[in-house]
Amino acid sequence: MGVKMKKLTCVFLSLIMLTVMLSGCSNTLKTNKSSQTSSTAVTDSRQSTTADQKESKKTITITRRLAEWGARDANFHEALKRLNKELEPQNVEVTVEEWPKVDDDQLLLQGQAGKKADIFMNSSVDIGWELDAGLIRDIDWVKDAALFKNTSENLMNIMYYKGHYYGLIQDMDTSPVFLSRPALKKLGMSDNDIDGLRDKVINGEFVLNDLVDLAKKALDQGLVDTGFAVEDKRFEGWGYAFGITNYDLDQNKLVFDENAVKDLYSFWADASKKGVISESIGDLNTDLSAPKFIEGSIFASFARTEYYSKLRAAKGMENDPDGFDQWFNENVICIPIPGSKKGGHPVSYSNPAMIFVGADVDDEKMPYVQRLIELMMSPDLQVEHTLLSGKLPVTPDAFDDTRIKDLKYYNEQLYMMDFTSVRSPHPYYARFIEGYLTGVDTILVSKKDANAAYEAYLADTKQNIPDNEIIYK
């Protein structure tokens, strides 16, 4: 083969090889392009799936009106976290929209304008007017809720009105009498005598007039400056001690009990005459009386459970619970409010805050609202609330928490919950009590007798309470 032929053959082979190489590169490019296209499609698919999931996630918005939630605020937000954890498998999320706090008048006006929060808090006495105003709806699931299994009847009745449950108690008080142990000792009582007072009250051996007499002796001997301090002049505890039942649950009517009211005013008049109750007694609320009790100038403070924490703050021992507990046990003795007659029973009262459900919550939203409330009332969170607020838990499971059992004062108050009464939820109750206070002022300010106080109360009631809303007996 000539040189020229060899060159042509080489050129030809080179062209073939170049063609093959170009063909391979082309296939590779096609393959890479195909791969990239597939990868992009997968990515797009994943993004689309994620977007679809976000779009398909169900969101439930619950409105909550802020109020005096106190330590319950932290519990509410913890409950929301727990609820959303439970709802994750269902691809559901609950969000909360918080509304500002308003007073009752504004609450009513906003409700009339259609602005009704899904969850809000108010006093147990507000059930009646809130229902009449269309602000709340029934929550009959309370009756069968595992949360309130084995809860005492008197606590369940707090939530009951006109055949339905309309609110959920979120904490409780009892109302013990805080007595000055040093004053009792100076009156000649031994530690055993003092420690035995509670059982004597429970057995009906030590009654309210016995307490008046002790306070009178302490005043006469200059051991204290003030006999009795109370939360306010309407103090229902004394009424219950004299057997006043001012509300008929079955008939949903107020009750004016002539004999019981006369007996109660006689007590006021006698204690006032002896100087145990002063004209300014209504001005010495628990915040003001706590420092005075600490300094030893008050013989007896009629207050609720949380007074313990007020005393602790007044003593400046918020950060020394053990030290305060020691001081408390050395200086204070707590007894139930004694009955008015020998052989009678001790009494206690509370005015618990309640969680209400707005009237516009429908059956679709209710399970989420219900579960959120139930989680907020988890036994461990109830105890957290007790530790921060000084209030008592409300369910047996919470009573069994070791943190409650280790707190001597709180643990000792639990027995009083079985005979604790509450204010009436009747819409006219607040006006009814105004008439009662008219009678109290007749004694304290006008210096008139118990009969004049009774007549003033009766006249006010006849004038301001419709006949069909009250029972006279």
C-alpha positions, 0 to 999 in steps of 0.5 A, a space after each residue: 500500500 502506498 504512502 498516500 493510501 495509508 494516509 487515507 486509511 488513517 484519516 478514515 479510521 480517525 473519522 470512524 473513531 471520532 463518530 463513535 466518540 461523538 455518538 457516545 458523548 451524545 448518549 451520555 448527554 442524553 442520559 445525564 439530561 434524562 437523569 436531571 429531568 427525573 431528579 427535577 421531577 422527583 424534587 418537584 413531586 416532593 415539594 408538591 406533596 409537602 405543599 399538599 400536606 400543608 394545604 390539607 392540614 386542618 387548623 382549628 382556631 380557638 378564641 380565649 379572652 384574657 382575665 385573671 388567669 394567674 398561674 393558669 396562664 402557664 397551664 393553658 399554654 402547656 395544655 395547648 402544646 400537649 393537645 397539638 402533640 396529640 393531634 399530630 397523627 390526625 394532621 390537625 393543629 389548634 391555634 389560639 387567638 387571645 382577646 383582651 380582658 374586659 369588665 362584665 359590662 363590656 363583656 355583655 356589650 361585646 356579646 350583644 355585638 356577636 363577639 363571644 370568646 370560645 373560652 373565658 373565665 369568670 366567677 361562679 356567681 356569673 352563670 345566671 346572667 351570662 346564660 340569660 345574655 346568651 354568652 355561654 353554652 352548656 358543657 354537659 360532658 363535664 358530668 361524664 368526664 374522667 377528670 371529675 370521676 369521684 368528685 364530691 357532689 357539692 363541687 359538682 353542683 357548683 357547675 350545675 344550673 337549670 338542668 345543665 353544666 355551664 362552667 368548669 371549676 378551675 380551682 377551689 378555696 376553703 375558708 378557714 379561720 386563721 387564729 393567733 397562736 401567741 394570743 391564745 397562749 397568752 389567754 392561758 391555752 396550752 399547745 394541746 388545747 390549741 391543737 385540739 380546737 379543730 376537732 372541737 369545731 368539727 364535733 360541734 363543741 366549740 361554736 362561733 360565740 365561743 370564738 367571739 368570747 375569746 376575741 373579746 378577752 384578747 382585746 380586753 387584755 390588750 393582746 391584739 388591736 383587732 378582733 375579727 378581720 374578714 374579706 368583706 362585709 358580705 362574708 358568706 361564711 357567717 351566714 352559712 354558720 347560721 344555717 342560711 340557705 339563700 338559694 334553691 338549686 331545684 327551683 332556681 330561686 333565691 331564699 329569704 329565711 326569716 329566722 336565720 337572717 334574724 339570728 345572723 344579724 343578732 350575731 353581728 350586733 352582739 359582736 359589734 357591741 363587744 368591739 370584736 367587729 368594728 365599723 371599718 371591718 369591710 375596709 380591712 381586706 386580706 391584702 391589708 390584714 395580712 401584714 397586721 396579722 403577721 405583726 400580731 395585732 389581729 386575733 382572727 382572720 376569716 379568709 380563704 386558703 390563699 391567705 397562707 400565701 398572702 401571709 408568706 408574702 407579708 412575712 417576706 419569705 416567698 423564697 423560703 417556704 420551709 422557713 415560713 412553714 416553720 413560722 406558720 406552725 409556731 404562730 398560727 392555728 387554722 380551724 373551720 368556721 365554727 357552727 352557730 350552735 352546740 352540736 352544729 357543723 363547721 362551714 366553709 365557703 368559696 367563690 371559685 373562678 370558672 372556665 366558660 365555653 362561648 355560646 357560638 362553639 358548635 358541636 364540631 369545635 367542641 371536642 377540641 375546646 373540651 380537650 384543651 380544657 381537660 388538658 389544662 386541668 391535668 392533675 400535675 398542672 393543677 398542682 403547679 397552679 396550687 404552688 403558684 397561686 395558693 389555691 386548692 386543686 379540684 380533683 381527687 387525682 390531684 389531691 394524691 400528688 406527692 407535692 400536695 401531700 408534702 405541703 402540710 397546710 394545703 393537705 390539711 385544708 382538703 378535708 374542708 372541701 367536702 362541706 364548702 358551699 358557694 355563692 348563688 349563680 342566680 342573676 339577682 344574687 348580687 342585688 340580693 346581697 346589697 340588701 343584706 349589706 344594708 342591714 349590716 350597715 344599719 348595725 355598724 354605721 347607724 348603731 341600730 339593733 338586729 331587728 332594725 337590720 332585718 327590717 332594712 334587709 327585708 324592705 330592700 329585698 321586697 323592693 328590688 327582687 321580683 316576687 317570682 325570683 325568691 322564696 320567703 320562709 
